[in-house]
């Protein structure tokens, strides 16, 4: 069984001693970029902090709306 690796994680400059948590984050990042490339949806990239959140779409605090 071969593992589908992206060009991001088979990079020779990547730390080969990366922890499982770091590898999981890299896989999540790769998935987020794949979704963005295929659909244009930035949501996952915003959730993991790679793209800034679109404040126009963010729900506002009720106090902020009253002012």
C-alpha positions as CSV (number, residue, x, y, z in Angstrom):
1,X,0.0,0.0,0.0
2,X,1.5,3.3,-1.0
3,X,0.8,6.5,0.9
4,X,-0.4,9.5,-1.0
5,X,2.1,12.3,0.0
6,X,1.9,15.8,-1.2
7,X,4.8,17.9,-2.4
8,X,4.6,19.8,0.8
9,X,5.3,16.9,3.1
10,X,7.8,15.0,1.0
11,X,10.0,18.1,1.0
12,X,13.7,17.1,1.8
13,X,14.0,20.2,4.0
14,X,11.2,19.0,6.3
15,X,12.3,17.8,9.7
16,X,12.4,14.0,9.5
17,X,12.2,13.9,13.3
18,X,8.9,15.8,13.4
19,X,6.5,14.8,16.1
20,X,3.2,13.1,15.3
21,X,1.4,16.3,16.1
22,X,3.6,18.3,13.7
23,X,2.9,15.7,11.0
24,X,-0.8,15.8,11.6
25,X,-0.7,19.6,11.3
26,X,1.1,19.3,8.0
27,X,-1.5,16.9,6.7
28,X,-4.3,19.3,7.8
29,X,-2.5,22.2,6.1
30,X,-2.2,20.2,2.9
31,X,-5.9,19.2,3.0
32,X,-6.8,22.9,3.6
33,X,-4.8,24.0,0.6
34,X,-6.2,21.2,-1.6
35,X,-9.8,22.3,-0.7
36,X,-8.8,26.0,-1.4
37,X,-7.3,25.1,-4.8
38,X,-10.2,23.0,-5.9
39,X,-13.1,25.0,-4.5
40,X,-11.8,28.5,-3.5
41,X,-13.1,27.9,0.0
42,X,-10.7,29.6,2.5
43,X,-12.6,28.5,5.7
44,X,-10.2,25.7,6.7
45,X,-7.1,27.8,6.0
46,X,-8.6,30.6,8.2
47,X,-9.4,28.1,11.0
48,X,-5.8,26.9,11.1
49,X,-4.5,30.5,10.9
50,X,-2.9,30.5,7.5
51,X,-5.3,33.0,6.0
52,X,-6.7,36.0,7.8
53,X,-10.3,35.7,8.8
54,X,-12.7,37.8,6.8
55,X,-14.1,40.2,9.4
56,X,-17.0,41.2,7.2
57,X,-18.3,37.6,7.5
58,X,-17.6,37.3,11.2
59,X,-20.5,37.5,13.6
60,X,-20.2,40.7,15.7
61,X,-20.6,41.0,19.4
62,X,-24.0,42.3,20.5
63,X,-22.4,45.2,22.4
64,X,-20.5,46.2,19.3
65,X,-23.7,46.3,17.3
66,X,-25.5,48.5,19.9
67,X,-22.8,51.3,19.7
